[in-house]
Amino acid sequence: MVQKTLGYQIGLKRIVAIPFLLVLFICLAIYTLVDLTQTVQYEIKQASKINYLLAQSTASNPNGVTTASIDTLLSEMPQYESILFFPFDQQQHPTTRPIKATEVLFERYYGLSEPVKINLLKLTPNQRNTKVNQLIGYSNLTLDLQTIRQQWFWQHLPLVLVLSFIALFNLWFVLQKVQNLTHRLPKLENLSHHILQDEFLAAEAYKLPKSNEAWVFEKALVYLLNKHKAQIAQINTLRQENNDLEETQIKQLEHNSKFENILIHEFKSSVSRIESGLQLLHNQYISAEQKDAVEIITLGKDDLNAKLDQIIQINRIDKGQTGVSAYQFSPTGLITQIVNDYQPLAAEKNITLKAKPYHADYVLEGDVQKITLIINSLLENAIKFTDKGSITITSQLQHLQTQVRWTLQIEDTGIGIAKEYLELIFEPFFQINPEVKHSSSTNSAGLFLVKKLLALMKGSITVTSEPDVGSNFQVSLLLKDWKHNYERNLLLNKHIVVWYHYEDLFETAKRMENAGAKVETFTSSELLEDYLLFHTVDALFISRNIDYQAMLDFVSKFRERENKARVTIICVYDTKALNPHTIELLKIAGVDYFVKKEVIDERLDQYIKELSNILS
């Protein structure tokens, strides 16, 4: 960890030093190129003047410039390599071109040429004395560029050294500041590591300096770490308290559940004894007053029994022991049957009971038993609190993309409910007027259970009411449109036999029937064997509860006697009951497919589609 932080420090120094040195180098290079070029150009300009004077001297003096003068000039000017005179016939077209930057830096010599001309008198018929310039040669002066560069270097070396020293000193000063800023990085990284690893940090393991050397966010991290320690301690305390509370609640729930079961069992036993006593009284000759008393006791017994059943169903829903089954049914037929069942009860109170279905006779798919219980409860409630008038059940269907919304309205002309009680009526055992007399023995599940069942089926219930006018309960459910669902034909014309125990495949058999299959169920292997002997079937389902040895013997014997088209045998198994070895033995005996019970329990609809493909 410390090596990593030191790497950060070195990298930070490089980030500062390298650009600084690079800028310094570039500045020195630019200065060298510019100043050296100017120096060379100045020397060329001076050499050009000298060469011009030499050319003029040569042209005006018949004896020319003496060798001694040239040697003196060359000795005094070391940057001049040579001065030579070339006749015109030995040098053709000499030129003096501009010097290039590369020549300034790298070339050794640079030459200058100056023409040498003399004035001659020419006699003409019109003008006797005419001056004519006659080119007789060139004066060449060669510069030693290397000598010029050396002179420039030694001349500027002190300045370059002073500037470089100042620049490096500034760099050293900046790096010292960087060092002061980064020397605490290892400790800061160690602190961050503890925070990221959610570890405790001892007080002696990390200490802030007393001076202002520590950064603000370093102090903030230490503060957060200390605060984090306190929060973790509080969280651990709360977690322990929560665990203790959960254990207490679980024990309390278990205790309450046992108590409820015992209490319900005791009440049921008492009700059974009361019922037995009432049956004995019915068989005896009793007076009219005694008959009235027996009837009152019977009504109380029935009411108590209904409430006990309600408690049992609510407990099963709360514990997740109640599921939703899917069966095909006709909503019109269901409403008609319920209305017919309750006509005698309504007639006793001179109440008109009628149904108004505003739809065709569709076939839907849903939990008919729970839906029937909900309608019965609402209808009994309406009859109970209606003394005169009518009760109307209205049924409407709204076709959605993949489902059908079924809306039921049960409207009565009863005593009604005040606005402040509309939410309370769905509380368990709530009664607005406890003195209202039951007009009949009722098995009503109560509005509380109705709401629970609707929530289980993802439905809803609303109520509108006005005292002395009546009430209107509206139930809404989303169901499958079986009549227009292609799944009804998935197993059409397929003959399937189910061998099961304890009704574990009962729901599966019903679902296959809804998919169009003809399904026969057997619990006896002898009856199943006789049936397969005289009937042609497409598939045989074997329950997971069938004994392994009995299953192996039956399949082996059946495959030996099979003389018709091969029957597809499917085994629903539990991984705890069958291991890979026993599965292989069953495959050898003749089982074609194995399905985990979780697939049947959780993805039955999807498996029905797979089964359709298998049997096709």
N, C-alpha and C positions, 0 to 999 in steps of 0.2 A: 504494500500500500504506500509506504514512504517512498520507495523507488519510483512509483507511478507519479507521486506528487513532485518529486525532484525532476522527473522528466517534464512535468508541466512547467516548472521554474526555468529549466534550461531552454525549453521551447519558447517560453515568453521572452527570455533574453535574446534568443536568436531572432524572434520577431522584431525586437527593437533594434538589435545591432546590425543585422544584415541590411535592412533598408538604409540605415544611416551610413554604413560603409559604402554601399552601392552608390548613394547620392554623392558622397565625398569623392569616390573614384570618378564618377561621371563629370563632376564639376572640375576636377583636376585635369581630366582628359580634354574637356572642352577648352579650358584655359590654355593648356599646353598647345593644342592645335591652333587656336586663334592667335595667341601671342607669338608663337614660333613662326606662323605664316606671315604675320605682320613684320617680324624681324627679318625674315628672309627677303620679303618684298622690299623692305627698306635697303638692305644690302645690295639687292639687284639694282635698285634705283641709283644708289651711289656708284656702284660699279659701272652702270650705263653712262653716267656723267664722266667718270674717269676715262672710260673707253672712248668716249666722244672727244675729249680733250686730246687723248693720245692720237686719235685719227687726224685731228686738226693740226696737231704739231707735226705729224709725219707729212702731211700734205704741204704745209707752209715752209718747212725746213728741208732743204735738199738733202741734208745729211741724216734726217730722221731723228728719232729718239735714241739716245745712246743706251747700250746694254747696261751700263752701270746704273742709269736712272731707273730702268725697269727692275733690276735686282734690288735696288734700294726700296722701291715701292713694294715689291713682293715680300721683302723681309719685314717691312713695317706693317704690312697687311697680310697676316697669315691666312685669312679667309680667301685670298686670291691664289689660285693654284698656278696659273700661267697667263702670260700676255704675249701673243704672237701676231706677226704680220704675214698675211698670205697674199701673194700676187693674184691678180684677177684671173689669170689662166689656170691657177691651181685650186680654186674654190668657186664652184658654180652655185649661184642662187643661195647664198647664206641667209638665214632667217633668224630672227629673235622672237620666239614664241612665249606666251604666258606660262608661268610655272603652275603645276598642278599640286593639289594637297598631298597626294601620294609621293610626289617628288620631294616635297618639303620634308616629309617624314622618313623616307627610305632611300632616295637617290644620293649618289656620292658627289656628282658634279653637275654644274649647270653653266652653259656657255652663252656669251653675248658677242654679237658681231656688229661692227660699225664700218660702213664704207669709207674708204680714203680716196678723196678727189683732189685734183689740182686744176688751177685756172690757166688756160692757154689763150694767146692772142691769135685771132684769125682775121686775115685780110680779105675784104670783099670789094667788089666794084663800087658799091654804094657806101659801105662803112669800112674804113680801113682798120680801125681798132675795135674788134669784137672779142669779148671774153667768153670762153667755152669751158665748162666743167668736164674734166676727163677722169673717169674711174680707173684707178691704177691698182686697187686691191682692197683687202679688208683687215681690220684690226680685231682680233679675237681675244676676249678676256674670259677666263674660266674660273667660276666660283667653286670653292670647296664647301659643299653643303654640310658635310659631316663636321668640319671645323666650326661652322656657324652654329650647328646644333650643340656642340660641346661648349662653346662660349656661352650660348643661351642657358644651358643647363647649370653651369657653374655660377652664372650670374644670378639665376633665380632659385638656386638650391636653398639658401637661407630663408627666403620668403616661404617656399613650399614647406620647409621643415617647421617653421613657426606656425603656419596655418594648420598643418597636419597635427602638430602637438595640441593646438587649441581645440581642434575638432575631436581628437581622441580623448582629451580631457573632458570635454562635454559629454562624449559617449560614456566614459567611465562614471561620470556624475549621474547620468540618467540610469545606468545599470545599477548603481548603488540604490537609487530610489526604487527601482523595480525590485531589487533584493529585499528592501525594507517592506515592500508591499506583499511579497510572496513568501517570506520566510515562515509564516504561520500556516501556510497551506497544508503541510502534513498533519498538523493537529486538527485543522478544520476538516480535512478529509476523514480523519479518524472519528471525529464527532459525527459527521454525516453518515459514515458507515454504521455506526451504532443506531442512529435514527432510522436508517433504511432497513436494518435488520430487526428493528423493533426490540432492541436489547436495552437492558439497564446499564447505565454508566455510573461507576462509582465516583464519589466526589474527588478522590485523590487521582483518578485517572485523567481528569481534564480540569484544568483550572484557568480561569481568565487572568490575564496580567492586570496588575493594579493600575498601570498607566493606560493611556488612550491608544495603546498599541493594537488592541483587538478591534476588528471591524464591527460595524453596527449589526450586520446580519449574523456575524459570529455570536455576538451577545444575544441576538434574537433566537438563534438556534439553541443556545444553552437554556434560555428562558422557556422555549417550547419543549425542550427535552425534560426539564424539571416539571413543567405543567403536564406533560405526557405521562410521566411517572405517577403523578397524583391521580390523573384520569384513569390510568390502567388499574390502579389500586381500587378506585371507586367502582370501575366496571367489574372487576373481579368480585368485589363485595356484593354488587347488585346481581351479578350472575349467580353467585352462590345463593343469595336470598331468593332469586327467581326459581332456581332449581328446587330449593326447599319448598317454595310455594307450589310449584308444579307437582312435586311429589305429594304434597298435602292435598292438592286439588284432585289428583288422580285417585289417591286413597279415598278421599271424600266421595268422588263420583262412583268408585267401585262400591263403597259402603252404601251410598244412596241407591245404586242400581240393585244391589242385593236386597236392601230394605224394601224397595218398590216391588221387586219380584216376590218377596215373601208376603208383603202386604196384599198384593193382587191375588196371590195364591190363597191367602186366608179369606179375602173377600169372596173369591170365586167359590171356595169351599162353603162359606156361609150361605151364599146365594143358592148353591146346589142343595144344601140342607133345607133352606126355606122352600125351594121349588119342590123338593120331595114331600115336605109337609103339606104344601098346597095341593099336590096331587092326591094325597091321602084324604084331605078334606073334601075334594071334589067327588071322591067316591063314596062319601058318607052323606046321609040325609041331614041337611042343615036348614035352618030357618032362613027367611028372606034377609033379615038383618045380618045374619052371619055370612050369607052370600055376598052382601055388599062389602062387608069387612074383608072377606077373602079377595074380592075383586080389587079393593084398594091396596091390599098387600101385594097382589100380583102386579099391579101397575108400578108400585114402588120397586119391586124386585126387577121388573123389566128395565126400568129407568136406570137402576144401579148397575145392572148387567151391561147396558149400553155404554155407560160412562167408563166402566172398567175396560171394555173393548176399545173405547176411544183412547184411553191412557196407554194401552198396550200398543196400538198402532202408532201413536205419537212417539213413544219410546223407540220403536223399531225404526222410524224415519230418522230420528235424531242420532241414532247409533249407526246409521248407514246400512241397516239390514233390510231395507225395502228398496227394490229395484223397479224399473219400468219395463213392462213387457209390451210387445207389439203384436196385435191381432187385427185382422181385417173385420170391419163391421160397417153396417149401414147406419148413418146418423138418423135418417128418417125412421127406420125400423126401431132403433133404440129408443127414440123419444116416444114413438107410438106405444111401444110396449110398456114403458114407465108410466105414461099417462093412463093406460088401461089398468095397470096395477093399482094406481092410486084413485081411480074413479070412485070405488065404494067409500073410501075414507072421506073424499070431498063431498060425496052425496049425503053422508051423515050430517054435514053442516050446511047443506043446501048451497054449496059453492060450485060454481061452474068452472070446470077444469078443461082446458083445451090446448091443443098444440098448433102452431103455425110455422111449418117449415117453408122457407122461401128459397128452395133449391130443388134440383132433381134428386133422384135416389142414387147418390154417389156411394162408392165404397171407399172408406178411409182406413187408415192403419193407426192404431193407438192402443193404449192400455184400457180395454173396455171395462174391466172390473173397477178400476179407480174412477173412471169417468162416470160409471153408473152410480158409484157411491157418492160422488160429488152432487150429481143431479138429484138423487134420492134425498140427500141431506137438505139441499136448498128447497126442494119441493115440500118435504115434511115441515120445514121451518115456516114456509109460506102458509100451509094449511093450518099449522098450529096457531099462528097469530092472525088469521083471517076468520072473522065471524060471519061475514056475508059478502056477496059480490062474486068476484071471479079471480082465477089464477090462469095466466097465459104464459106458455113456453114458446118463445120465438127462436127459430134456428136459421142462421145465415152462414153461407160459405163464401170466402173470398179467395180466389185462385191466384197464388203467387207464382214465382218462377219455378220453384221445385217443391213447394209445399202448399197446403191449404189452411187458411185461418178459419177456424170454426168458432163462431160467436153465438153464445146462448144467452138469452135474456129470460129471467123468471120474474114476471111482474104480478103483483097481487094488490088487492084493495083492502089490506088489513089495517092494523092499528098504526103502522108506520114507526119510524125511528127519529128521534130528535137529532139535530145536527151534531150536538156535542157528543153523542154516543156512536157516531158512524165508525170511528176508528176503534172504539173499545169492543165492538161486537165480535171482533176476530180474536179477542183474548180468550184463553181457556176458561170454560164454564161461566162466561159472563152472561148475565141476564138483566135486561132493563127492568122487568117487572117480575120478580120471583113468584108473585102470587098468581100469575097466569096459569090456569089449570090445563093440564095435558088433556086433550080431547081423545087421545087414543094411546095405545102402547106404541112407542116409537123406537126405532133403531138409529136415530139420527147420529151422525158422527160429530156434529158440531161444526160451527164456522171456523174454529181454530184449526181443526183437522182438514177442513176443506182447503184452507189457504196453504197448509203444509203440503197437501197432495198436489195442488196446482203448481207450487214452487218446484216440487220434485219433477213434474212433467214440463217445466219451463212455461207454465201458463200464468194467467193473472185473473184477478177478480176485483170488480169495483161495485159500489153500491150508491144509489141515490134514493132518498126517502123523504117523506113529509108526514108528520104526525096526523092521524085520522084520514089520510088520503091513501097511503100505501107505500110499498117499497119496490125497487127494481134492482135485482142483482144481475150483473153482466159478467159472464165467464168467457175468456178468450184462450184458445189452444191452437198451437201449430202442429198439424198432422200431415202425414203422407197421403197423397192421392193414389190409393192403391189401384183404382180402376184405370187410371191413365199412367201407371208406372210400369216401365218395361220389365222391371224385376219380377213381376208376377208370372212371367213366362220363362224364367231362367231354368227351371227344372220341370217344365211342362212335359207331361207324358212319361216322366221318369218314375220307376217303381223302386222305392227305397225301404229297406227293413232296418229297424233299430233294435239292438239288443242292449238293454240297460238294467241298472239296479238303482233304487232310491230316487228315481225320477231325475237323474242328473242330466239326461239328454232330452227331457220333456220339452223344454223351450226350443231346442234345436229341431226336434221333430215338428213342432208347430210352425217354426219359421220355414222349414222345407215345404210343408203343406201350403203355406202362403205363397211360396215361389212356384206353385203349380204341380208339385210332386205328389204321388200317391204314397203315403207313409203308413207302414204297419209297425207296431211296437210290441216287443216280447220281453218278458223277464225270465221265462223258462227256456232253457236250451233245448229240451225235448220238443216243446211246441214249435220253437223256431226251426228245428231240424225237419219236422214234418211239413211245415209251411214251405220251406225251400225245396222240399222234395217234389211238390206238386205245383209250384208257381215259378214263373220266370221273373227275376228281379234284376235291377241294374246295379245296385250297390247295397252293401251290408255295413252298417255302422255298429261298432262294438264299443261299449262304454269303458271308461277307465276304471270303473268299480268292479268289473268282471275279473274273477280270479285268473291269474296268469296261466296256471296249469290248465284250467277249464277252457280258457281261450285257445291255448296251444292245441289241446286235444280236439276241440271242435273244428278249428280251421283245418287241421291236418286231415281229419275224417271227411270234412266237407269237400276239400280239394280232391281227395281220392274218389269220391262218389260223383263228382261233378261231371255231367255228360252233356250239358247244354252250353250256351255261350258263357264265357268266363265272367263271373260276378266280381265287381270291384269291391274289395274288402278294405275298409278304412278303420283304423284303431285310434281312438282318442285316448291319449296316455298322460300320465303324470310322471314327471322326471324323478319323483321320489319313489315311485312304485316300479318303474321299468328302467333298467340300465342298458347301456349299449349292447351288452351280451344277449340279454333277453330279447331286445329288439331284433337283433340279427337272427335269432332262432325263430321268431315269429315271421320274419321275412322269408326264411327258408320254408316255413310251414305253408306260406301262401298269402300273408297280409301284404297288400299293395302299397298302402300309404299310412303314414303315422302323423297325427295332428296333436299338437300340445293343447292341453285343456285351456290354457290362457288365450289361445286363438279363438276357441269356441266361446269363451266367456266375454272377450273384449272386442273381437273383430268378426262377429258371426256373419254380418251382411257381406263383408269382403270375402269371407271364406265360401259363402254360397255361390258367389261369382266364380271362384276358383273351382268349386265342385262342378259347376255347370260346364266349365272347359274340360275337366277331367272326364266327365261322363259323355261328352260329345265326341 
